[in-house]
């Protein structure tokens, strides 16, 4: 009577695979069982299934023995279908094997990855209050209740710009397969361009081609950075003197950005004016308004200065107008007296003529 082979399909948790019946299982045998698909990626609590083709011909005439603490088995010829309605084991390592009367075992391992997206992702910074330009701070991204952590990648962002490469934990054999909370950090050196910027982080599970088409992604809240920095002048300094005519408007601009807002001090000679604006205006200049002006911009973070060279050119229009007015006035007086005198002379002559004519008439007798 020919030797009869015993074919067994077993799917079990990792601890069950250490049972003595499969301790000598040969995974490199020629006619070993084949799983379809060869690996599984399953979200915790979801259903899943896989087919195991035990062998091609020899198993059809043999009796099957199926053991499985997870899911249910359906035998179709030399194929066994493993089905799980809700996978709630975190390490359901599965093994399909058969053995003959000589005790030789041939098996295939089915990798099963059970994943769970993060329950929450949050970002924080190791500092309270405004950050200072030139100081170093640490961003921390906390990913809560995620599995498997070895497939987790975290990226920090400033706005829509990624800060460096995605981070992951160093792979070790002791990584837990159950959900854990993991922290990732990134050092930053904020400058004035970071004032008002939004920092956040993204946690992604990279599960490979067997995983979902769109990898599970969770993002943190956004934190808005307040950065204190010293004043920075925005426009370039004028290289040539600023020339204005006497009596015209003089307007000097000293634009700067700073946080906290700066104070502006304008200095001209021994005079100094402190204002909260970056503009100095003199409505009607005089020659004494010429010279060097210094704009000092200061806040608690630092100070910058800018100098202006102003030339006020004397105006001769007013003196000319005064001279013309005086000449017109003098001419008017001369004309007045001349015509006044001529008028009086004319009146005196008329009286004399009338008097003499009246005297020449003879008296009637």
C-alpha positions in Angstrom: 0.0 0.0 0.0 1.6 3.3 -1.1 2.5 5.9 1.5 -0.3 8.4 2.1 0.6 12.1 2.7 -1.1 14.2 5.3 -1.8 17.8 4.1 -2.5 20.4 6.7 -3.3 24.1 6.3 -2.8 26.1 9.4 -3.2 29.9 10.0 -2.3 31.1 13.4 -1.0 33.9 15.5 2.7 34.2 16.0 2.8 32.3 19.2 1.0 29.3 17.6 3.7 29.1 14.9 6.2 28.1 17.6 4.3 24.8 18.0 6.5 21.7 17.6 4.5 20.4 14.7 5.9 23.2 12.4 9.2 23.7 14.0 11.0 21.9 11.2 9.0 23.5 8.4 11.0 23.9 5.2 10.2 27.2 3.4 12.7 26.4 0.6 11.1 23.2 -0.6 10.4 22.7 -4.3 6.7 22.1 -4.3 5.7 24.5 -1.5 2.3 26.0 -0.9 1.5 29.2 -2.7 -0.6 32.1 -1.2 -2.6 34.4 -3.3 -2.1 37.3 -2.7 1.5 36.7 -1.4 1.0 39.3 1.3 -1.8 41.2 2.9 -2.2 44.8 4.3 -5.4 45.1 6.4 -6.8 47.9 8.4 -7.5 46.8 11.9 -11.1 45.6 12.2 -11.6 45.1 8.4 -12.3 41.9 6.6 -9.7 40.0 4.5 -9.1 36.7 2.7 -6.4 34.7 1.0 -6.1 31.5 -1.0 -3.6 28.8 -0.4 -2.8 26.3 -3.1 -1.3 23.5 -1.1 0.2 21.5 -4.0 -0.5 20.7 -7.6 -1.5 17.0 -7.9 -0.4 14.9 -4.9 -2.7 16.5 -2.4 -5.9 15.8 -4.3 -5.9 12.1 -3.2 -5.0 13.0 0.4 -7.1 13.8 3.4 -6.9 17.4 4.7 -6.7 18.6 8.2 -7.4 22.2 8.8 -6.6 24.1 12.0 -7.1 27.9 12.4 -7.7 30.0 15.5 -8.4 33.1 13.3 -11.1 33.2 10.6 -12.6 30.3 8.8 -11.4 27.8 6.2 -13.0 26.6 3.0 -11.4 23.7 1.2 -11.8 23.5 -2.6 -9.8 20.6 -4.0 -6.1 21.3 -3.1 -6.9 25.0 -2.4 -7.9 26.3 1.0 -9.6 29.7 1.3 -8.9 31.7 4.5 -11.5 34.3 5.3 -11.6 36.7 8.2 -14.7 38.9 8.7 -13.0 41.3 11.2 -9.3 41.1 11.7 -8.6 42.1 15.3 -5.2 40.4 15.8 -2.2 42.7 15.6 0.2 40.0 14.4 -1.8 37.3 12.6 1.2 35.6 11.0 -0.2 32.9 8.8 1.4 29.6 7.6 0.2 27.1 5.0 2.0 23.7 5.1 1.7 20.0 4.4 3.6 17.0 5.7 3.9 13.4 4.6 4.2 10.2 6.5 7.9 10.6 6.8 7.3 13.8 8.8 8.7 16.1 6.2 7.0 19.5 6.2 6.8 22.1 3.4 5.3 25.5 4.2 4.8 29.1 3.0 4.5 32.1 5.3 1.9 34.8 4.5 3.0 38.2 5.7 0.0 40.1 7.1 0.4 43.8 8.1 -2.4 45.2 10.3 -2.4 48.9 10.4 -4.2 51.7 12.2 -4.0 55.4 11.2 -3.1 57.8 13.9 -5.8 58.8 16.3 -4.3 62.3 16.5 -1.4 64.3 15.2 -0.2 67.5 16.9 2.7 69.9 16.7 4.2 72.1 19.4 7.3 74.2 20.0 9.5 74.1 23.1 8.9 77.8 23.9 6.1 80.1 25.0 5.7 83.6 23.7 7.5 85.2 20.8 10.5 83.6 19.3 13.7 85.6 18.9 15.6 85.9 15.6 18.8 84.0 15.6 17.8 81.6 18.4 17.2 77.9 18.0 13.9 76.2 18.8 12.6 72.7 18.5 9.4 71.6 16.8 7.8 68.4 18.0 5.3 66.3 16.1 3.4 63.9 18.3 1.6 61.0 16.5 -0.8 59.2 18.8 -2.1 55.6 18.7 -0.6 54.5 15.3 0.4 51.1 14.0 2.7 49.8 12.7 5.2 52.4 13.8 7.9 51.1 11.5 5.8 52.2 8.5 5.3 55.7 9.8 6.9 58.7 8.1 6.6 62.3 9.4 7.3 65.5 7.5 7.4 69.0 9.0 6.1 72.0 7.0 6.4 75.7 6.9 3.4 76.8 5.0 3.4 74.5 2.0 7.2 74.0 2.0 8.6 70.7 3.4 11.3 71.2 6.0 13.9 68.5 5.2 13.3 64.9 4.4 10.5 62.7 5.9 11.5 61.2 9.3 11.0 57.6 10.5 12.2 55.6 13.4 15.2 53.4 13.2 14.1 49.9 12.2 14.7 47.2 14.8 13.3 43.8 15.5 11.8 45.0 18.8 9.3 47.4 17.2 5.8 46.9 18.6 3.1 45.9 16.1 0.4 47.3 18.3 -0.5 51.0 18.3 2.0 53.3 20.0 2.6 57.1 20.4 5.7 58.4 18.7 7.4 61.8 18.9 9.5 63.4 16.1 11.5 66.6 16.4 13.0 69.2 14.2 15.3 72.2 15.1 14.6 75.5 13.5 16.3 78.9 13.5 13.6 81.4 12.8 14.2 84.8 11.1 12.1 87.8 10.2 10.7 85.9 7.1 9.2 83.4 9.6 7.2 86.0 11.4 3.5 85.0 10.8 4.5 81.7 9.1 2.5 78.6 9.9 4.3 75.4 11.0 2.6 72.0 11.0 3.4 68.3 10.5 2.1 65.4 8.5 2.1 61.7 9.5 1.9 59.1 6.7 1.8 55.3 6.8 3.8 53.9 3.8 2.3 50.5 3.4 3.7 49.5 0.0 2.0 48.3 -3.1 -0.3 45.9 -1.2 -1.6 48.8 0.9 -4.3 51.3 0.0 -3.8 53.3 -3.2 -3.9 56.5 -1.1 -1.6 56.0 1.9 -3.3 57.0 5.2 -2.4 60.6 6.0 -3.1 62.6 9.1 -2.1 66.3 9.6 -1.6 68.4 12.7 -3.0 71.7 13.6 -1.1 74.8 12.4 0.8 77.0 14.8 1.5 80.6 13.8 5.0 81.8 14.7 5.6 85.3 16.2 9.2 86.2 15.6 10.9 89.3 17.2 13.7 90.7 15.0 15.7 93.9 14.8 14.8 96.7 12.3 15.7 96.1 8.6 15.7 99.1 6.2 13.7 98.4 3.1 14.9 101.0 0.6 18.4 101.8 -0.4 20.1 104.9 0.9 20.2 107.9 -1.5 23.7 108.4 -3.0 23.2 112.0 -4.1 22.2 115.0 -2.0 18.5 115.8 -1.9 17.9 119.3 -3.4 14.9 121.5 -2.7 14.1 125.1 -3.3 13.6 127.4 -0.3 10.0 127.5 0.6 9.2 124.1 -0.9 8.1 120.9 0.9 10.9 118.6 2.2 9.9 114.9 2.7 12.4 112.3 3.9 11.4 108.6 3.9 13.1 106.0 6.1 11.0 102.8 5.6 11.8 99.8 7.9 10.3 96.5 9.1 10.7 95.3 12.6 8.9 93.4 15.3 8.1 94.7 17.8 7.3 98.0 15.9 10.2 100.4 16.1 10.5 104.1 17.1 12.1 106.6 14.7 14.4 109.4 15.8 15.3 112.2 13.3 18.4 114.2 14.1 19.5 117.4 12.4 22.4 119.2 14.0 21.6 119.6 17.7 17.8 119.0 17.2 16.3 115.6 17.6 12.7 114.5 17.0 11.2 111.1 18.1 8.2 109.8 16.2 6.4 106.6 15.5 6.4 107.1 11.7 9.1 106.7 9.1 8.5 110.1 7.4 9.9 113.5 8.2 8.2 116.4 6.5 9.0 120.2 6.5 6.3 122.1 4.8 8.2 125.3 4.0 11.9 125.0 4.0 14.5 127.7 4.7 18.2 127.7 4.1 18.8 126.7 7.7 17.0 123.4 7.0 19.8 122.2 4.9 22.5 119.8 6.1 22.7 116.2 7.3 19.7 114.3 8.7 20.1 111.0 10.5 17.2 108.5 10.8 17.6 106.1 13.7 15.2 103.1 13.8 15.3 101.1 17.1 13.4 98.4 19.0 14.4 96.0 21.8 16.1 93.7 19.3 18.5 96.3 17.7 19.1 99.5 15.9 19.8 100.7 12.3 20.5 104.2 10.9 20.3 106.0 7.6 21.7 109.4 6.6 20.3 112.0 4.2 22.2 115.0 2.8 19.8 117.9 2.1 20.6 121.1 0.1 18.1 124.0 0.3 18.7 126.3 -2.5 18.0 130.0 -1.8 15.0 131.4 -3.7 15.3 135.0 -5.3 11.7 135.2 -6.4 10.5 136.9 -3.1 13.2 139.7 -3.2 12.4 140.4 -6.8 8.7 140.6 -6.1 9.5 143.0 -3.2 11.7 145.2 -5.4 9.0 145.3 -8.1 6.3 146.2 -5.6 8.5 149.0 -4.2 9.2 150.4 -7.7 5.6 150.3 -8.6 4.8 152.1 -5.3 7.4 154.8 -5.9 6.3 155.4 -9.5 2.7 155.6 -8.3 3.6 158.2 -5.7 5.7 160.2 -8.2 2.8 160.2 -10.7 0.3 161.2 -8.0 2.3 164.2 -6.9 3.0 165.2 -10.5 -0.6 165.2 -11.5 -1.7 166.7 -8.2 0.6 169.6 -8.8 -0.4 170.1 -12.3 -4.0 170.2 -11.3 -3.5 172.9 -8.7 -1.5 175.0 -11.2 -4.3 174.8 -13.7 -6.9 176.1 -11.2 -4.8 179.1 -10.2 -4.3 180.2 -13.9 -8.0 180.0 -14.6 -8.9 182.3 -11.7 -6.3 184.8 -12.9 -7.7 184.8 -16.4 -11.3 185.3 -15.3 -10.2 188.1 -13.0 -8.3 190.0 -15.7 -11.1 189.7 -18.3 -13.6 191.1 -15.8 -11.5 194.1 -15.2 -11.2 195.1 -18.9 -15.0 195.7 -19.4 -15.7 199.5 -19.4 -18.2 201.0 -17.1 -21.3 202.4 -18.8 -22.0 206.1 -18.2 
